[in-house]
């Protein structure tokens, strides 16, 4: 168990269902799986976080295109991000993780009630928790939520490579794909089950499209300009000229981000993972190069069962 927990949390965790995922223990809280430090931080955030009406939240399951949006959203919100002014491009000096602060991995992991009054407005936050676990003030305020998801087969493959890259970098043996795949299909992975996570935001986005923008990674890759315009308008920062769209796309191009020095070296201090591991291929359909036909069929069946009747067409 991770250190730093009050006895009340230690008692709570001892009562929760527990499974091992990769080399860490996950605990099931209200139907979803978390690392111990993340569930305590998420509970603290739900109790103590107070949203402002102009806050922006980026939410997602893991490895669904989040790193790309961690670069895109701050660039859209920054007036210089859509110009030829390269003197103050935050992407040159900061990994995307540093540009949008995580509730459960950073802020509320460090303190159950962090001081946030000094953050400049509009504040940018991110979270991997499912919709029911978000703070009530986030749900009830006028702040905006952007949700990104992708084909679960590509999500699994990206997650497997991401976790094993960091695992082998620490001198440990990789987790065999068949074991990791079985765990993913059962929904046992950090912030999983994946399908329930997606549905929690999808259903709410149908009720409140002005509150939650539901994006698909595949749509972002197929029509980046159209999706970027939709995102900018949703955030209240519409583009005035076509050239502005081009500038943001250039700044946030995956190949550019991957090759920036700041993203090639260094380690994320919050999760102890090399920055470079956040960038791999960033393509649609990479599952075809990684999983068997039997694995595809199994996960497609889970997807059809979970998403059936929801109106959601992802990964089928």
C-alpha positions in Angstrom: 0.0 0.0 0.0 1.3 3.5 -0.8 2.4 5.6 2.1 1.0 8.8 3.5 -2.6 7.8 4.3 -4.5 8.7 7.4 -5.7 5.7 9.3 -9.3 6.4 8.1 -8.2 5.8 4.5 -6.1 2.8 5.5 -9.2 1.3 7.1 -11.3 2.2 4.0 -8.9 0.6 1.6 -8.7 -2.6 3.7 -12.5 -3.0 3.2 -12.4 -2.5 -0.6 -12.0 -5.2 -3.3 -8.4 -5.3 -4.4 -6.6 -6.7 -7.5 -3.1 -6.5 -8.8 -2.6 -4.7 -12.1 0.9 -4.6 -13.5 2.9 -4.3 -10.3 0.5 -2.2 -8.2 -2.6 -2.8 -6.2 -5.9 -1.4 -7.4 -8.9 -0.8 -5.2 -12.5 -0.8 -6.4 -14.4 2.3 -5.2 -18.0 2.8 -6.4 -17.5 0.4 -9.3 -14.1 1.7 -10.6 -10.5 0.7 -10.0 -7.9 3.1 -8.6 -4.4 3.1 -7.2 -4.6 3.8 -3.4 -3.2 7.4 -3.7 -5.6 8.2 -6.6 -8.7 7.1 -4.8 -7.9 9.1 -1.7 -7.1 12.1 -3.8 -10.3 11.7 -5.8 -12.3 11.5 -2.7 -10.6 14.6 -1.3 -11.2 16.5 -4.6 -14.9 15.5 -4.6 -15.3 16.9 -1.1 -13.1 20.0 -1.3 -12.7 21.2 -4.9 -14.6 24.4 -5.8 -15.0 25.0 -9.5 -15.0 28.4 -11.1 -17.4 29.0 -14.0 -14.6 29.6 -16.4 -12.6 26.5 -15.5 -11.9 23.9 -18.3 -11.6 20.2 -17.5 -10.0 17.6 -19.8 -11.3 14.2 -18.8 -10.6 10.7 -20.2 -9.8 7.1 -19.5 -6.0 6.4 -19.9 -4.3 6.4 -23.3 -7.2 7.7 -25.5 -5.4 10.8 -27.0 -5.2 12.8 -23.8 -1.6 13.9 -24.2 -2.4 15.4 -27.6 -5.3 17.4 -26.1 -3.1 18.5 -23.2 -1.1 20.4 -25.8 -4.1 21.5 -27.9 -6.3 23.0 -25.2 -3.7 25.3 -23.7 -2.6 26.4 -27.2 -6.2 27.3 -28.0 -6.7 29.2 -24.8 -3.4 31.1 -25.3 -3.9 34.0 -27.7 -0.3 33.6 -28.9 -0.9 30.0 -29.8 -2.7 30.9 -33.0 -0.1 33.5 -34.2 3.4 33.5 -35.7 4.8 34.6 -32.3 7.2 31.9 -31.3 8.9 33.8 -28.5 6.5 32.4 -25.8 5.5 28.9 -26.9 4.9 27.0 -23.7 5.2 23.7 -25.6 8.9 24.4 -26.1 9.6 24.5 -22.4 7.0 22.3 -20.9 5.8 18.7 -21.4 2.0 18.8 -22.0 1.5 17.2 -18.6 2.8 20.4 -17.0 0.3 22.6 -18.9 -2.9 21.1 -17.5 -2.9 20.1 -13.8 -4.3 16.8 -12.6 -6.7 16.7 -9.7 -6.0 13.2 -8.5 -2.4 12.7 -9.7 -1.0 16.1 -8.6 -3.1 18.6 -6.6 -5.2 16.4 -4.3 -2.5 13.7 -4.1 -0.2 16.3 -2.5 -2.8 17.8 -0.2 -6.5 17.1 0.6 -7.3 20.8 0.3 -4.7 22.5 -1.9 -4.5 26.3 -2.2 -5.8 27.1 -5.7 -6.7 30.8 -5.4 -3.5 31.9 -7.0 -4.0 30.0 -10.2 -4.6 32.3 -13.2 -8.0 32.3 -14.8 -9.2 30.4 -16.8 -7.9 27.5 -14.8 -7.1 24.3 -16.8 -7.5 20.9 -15.0 -7.5 17.3 -16.1 -8.8 14.1 -14.5 -9.1 10.4 -15.3 -11.9 9.7 -12.9 -15.4 8.7 -14.3 -18.1 11.3 -14.4 -19.8 10.2 -11.1 -16.5 10.8 -9.2 -16.1 14.4 -10.4 -16.6 17.0 -7.7 -20.2 18.3 -7.5 -19.0 21.8 -8.1 -17.6 20.7 -11.5 -21.0 19.2 -12.4 -23.1 22.1 -11.2 -21.0 25.1 -12.3 -20.8 26.6 -15.8 -17.3 25.2 -16.3 -16.6 23.2 -19.5 -15.7 19.5 -19.7 -13.9 18.1 -22.7 -13.9 14.3 -22.9 -11.7 12.3 -25.3 -12.0 8.6 -26.1 -11.0 6.1 -28.8 -11.5 2.5 -30.0 -11.0 0.3 -27.0 -8.7 -2.0 -29.0 -6.3 0.9 -29.7 -6.7 2.1 -26.1 -5.6 -1.3 -24.8 -2.6 -1.5 -27.2 -1.5 2.1 -26.3 -1.9 1.4 -22.6 0.0 -1.9 -22.8 3.0 -0.3 -24.6 2.9 2.7 -22.3 3.0 0.7 -19.1 5.5 -1.8 -20.3 7.8 0.9 -21.5 8.0 2.4 -18.0 8.2 -1.1 -16.4 11.1 -2.3 -18.5 12.9 1.0 -18.1 13.0 0.3 -14.4 14.6 -3.1 -15.0 11.4 -5.1 -14.5 9.9 -7.8 -16.7 7.1 -6.7 -19.0 3.5 -7.9 -18.3 2.6 -10.5 -21.0 0.0 -9.1 -23.4 -2.5 -12.0 -22.9 -2.6 -11.4 -19.2 -2.9 -7.6 -19.5 -5.6 -8.1 -22.2 -7.6 -10.4 -19.9 -7.5 -7.8 -17.2 -8.6 -5.0 -19.5 -11.5 -7.0 -20.8 -12.6 -7.6 -17.2 -12.4 -3.9 -16.6 -9.5 -4.2 -14.1 -7.1 -1.4 -14.9 -6.4 2.0 -13.6 -9.6 4.1 -13.7 -11.4 1.2 -15.4 -13.7 -0.4 -16.5 -13.0 1.5 -19.8 -16.5 1.0 -21.2 -18.3 2.2 -18.1 -16.0 5.2 -17.9 -16.8 6.2 -21.5 -20.6 5.6 -21.0 -20.6 7.8 -17.9 -19.5 10.8 -19.9 -21.4 9.9 -23.1 -24.7 9.8 -21.4 -24.1 13.1 -19.6 -23.0 14.7 -22.8 -26.3 13.8 -24.5 -28.1 15.5 -21.7 -25.9 18.6 -21.5 -24.0 19.1 -24.8 -23.3 22.7 -23.8 -21.5 21.3 -20.7 -19.6 18.3 -22.1 -17.9 18.1 -25.5 -17.5 14.4 -26.3 -14.6 13.8 -28.7 -13.3 10.7 -30.5 -9.7 10.3 -31.3 -10.6 8.8 -34.7 -12.5 12.0 -35.6 -9.6 14.1 -34.5 -7.3 12.3 -36.8 -9.8 12.1 -39.7 -10.9 15.8 -39.6 -8.4 17.7 -37.4 -9.5 21.1 -38.6 -13.2 20.5 -38.2 -12.7 19.0 -34.8 -10.4 21.8 -33.7 -12.9 24.4 -34.8 -15.6 22.6 -32.8 -13.3 22.4 -29.7 -12.3 26.1 -29.9 -16.0 27.2 -30.2 -17.0 25.0 -27.3 -14.2 26.7 -25.2 -15.4 30.1 -26.2 -12.3 30.7 -28.2 -13.5 30.4 -31.8 -11.0 30.9 -34.7 -11.3 34.1 -36.7 -9.2 32.9 -39.6 -8.2 29.6 -41.2 -4.6 30.5 -40.6 -5.2 30.3 -36.9 -6.4 26.7 -37.1 -3.3 25.9 -39.1 -1.0 27.4 -36.5 -2.5 25.5 -33.6 -2.4 22.2 -35.6 1.3 22.9 -36.5 2.3 23.7 -32.9 0.5 20.6 -31.6 1.4 18.2 -34.4 2.3 14.8 -32.8 5.6 14.5 -34.7 6.6 18.0 -33.6 5.7 17.3 -30.0 7.5 13.9 -30.0 10.7 15.5 -31.3 10.8 18.5 -29.0 13.7 18.3 -26.6 11.5 18.9 -23.6 9.5 15.7 -24.5 12.5 13.5 -25.3 14.2 13.9 -21.9 13.2 14.1 -18.3 10.8 12.2 -16.1 7.3 13.1 -14.9 7.9 13.6 -11.2 4.3 12.7 -10.3 4.3 9.3 -11.8 8.0 8.6 -12.3 7.5 7.9 -16.0 9.9 9.2 -18.8 8.3 12.0 -20.7 9.2 10.3 -24.0 6.9 7.3 -23.2 3.8 9.6 -23.6 4.5 9.7 -27.3 4.5 6.5 -29.4 2.6 6.3 -32.8 -0.6 8.2 -32.2 -2.4 6.5 -35.1 -5.8 4.9 -35.7 -6.0 1.1 -36.0 -2.6 0.1 -34.5 -4.4 -2.7 -32.8 -4.1 -4.6 -36.1 -0.4 -4.8 -35.6 -0.5 -6.0 -32.0 -3.5 -8.3 -31.1 -4.8 -11.5 -32.5 -8.1 -12.1 -34.3 -9.4 -13.9 -31.2 -8.5 -11.0 -29.0 -10.2 -8.6 -31.3 -13.3 -10.7 -31.3 -13.4 -11.0 -27.5 -13.0 -7.2 -27.0 -15.5 -6.4 -29.7 -18.1 -8.6 -28.0 -17.5 -6.7 -24.7 -17.8 -3.4 -26.5 -21.1 -4.5 -28.3 -22.5 -5.7 -25.0 -21.5 -2.6 -23.1 -22.4 0.0 -25.7 -25.4 -1.7 -27.1 -28.5 0.6 -27.2 -26.4 3.7 -26.1 -26.1 5.2 -29.6 -22.4 5.2 -29.1 -20.4 3.7 -32.0 -16.8 3.2 -31.0 -14.6 0.2 -31.8 -17.2 -2.0 -33.5 
